[in-house]
Amino acid sequence: MAGEQVDHPLAMNVLIWGIVGVSCCAVGAPIAWIRGRRVLREIAASGGTMGGRSAALVGYVLGIIGTLWILICIVGGIAYVVITRKP
């Protein structure tokens, strides 16, 4: 049992934030992006003693996608208001 890889305690948390951020609550996306980057760095620095990289990576990518989607919606909303504004 010695030397077994243990998942990072926040790896699944990052995945959940990523899923929530993309599916229903946009605030979760930037949280997943920020936390995911930190967790991935910690897993890489552990020298193979920590697992959970896949879950953290998926959450991280979903966080990036969700955050970009938020920005596109904001820019699109502003553009719509500016274009449709009556003089």
Protein Blocks (a to p, Z undefined) as FASTA:
>chain_A
ZZpacddfklmmmmmmmmmmmmmmmmlmmmmmmmmmmmmmmmmmnnopaghklmmmmmmm
mmmmmmmmmmmmmmmmmmmmmmmpcZZ
